[in-house]
Amino acid sequence: QLEKDSIFDKFRCRWVPFFGGTETIEYGKTYNLQVDYQEDSFTASTTIDQPKVNLTGVEYVENFYDVYGGHDGVIITYKDAEGSGNFYRSQIDRMMDNTRLHAHALDGIINDCTETGELFATTDLGRVIFSDVANDGSIMVENIEVSYEYRKDDTATVYLQSLDAQSATFFRDLDEQLQSILNPFVEPTFLHSTIEGTLGVFGSAVRSDPFPFIYPQDNP
């Protein structure tokens, strides 16, 4: 039984609702979701069997280019687990204060709920989903765009998430949909739900060991 809960986001100064439970999630097990709404029931399941893949390196990159243009961020390195069909994304956790703004909306988010110098936790989930198609078992080197400003000697903890195929497909569709919105020359993308009868995804991720990182300079 999941219960309604929420956590206060001190970066955006708002409550973030979610449903949480007390059961400890275990590797190798299958979990089922059932949502009852009015006279309808929606069900989905996920099996947590993705390989845990640890990062072997994280380094700074001042400038790289993708379909959205130029960015700064980090370069992550890891060895893909043997067996095709693996999907990955980055996770960067940081403690910040209100002098660090969002890299893409510098004036759009006003932080008036924290004191000067007060530290709070942020999690930056990678927008891009990586896969091992045609690279099974290879050394993978990926550029990661970061979402928040930083100063020299700011610290971060970087993780690699191994996603199940359902989650990877859903979040990849989200990214491609954003590309089609921003670029009129990109073919429109529609989200493919993994929960029959409604829109959404029920999936899982296996997280790597933490990899500490220190920014060597201020953001450009």
Buried (B, 14 or more C-beta within 10 A) or exposed (E): EEEEEEEEBBBBBEEEEEEEEEEEEEEEEEBEBEBEEEEEEBEBEBEBEBEEBEBBBBEBBEEEEEEBEEBBBBBBBBEBBEEEEBBBBBBBBBEBBBEBBBBEEEEEEEBEBBEEEEEBEBEBEBBBBBBBEEEBEEEBEBBBBBBBBBEEEBEBBBBBBBBBBBBBBBBBBBBBBBBBEEEEEBEEBEBEBBBEEEEBBBBBBBBBEBBEBEBEEEBE
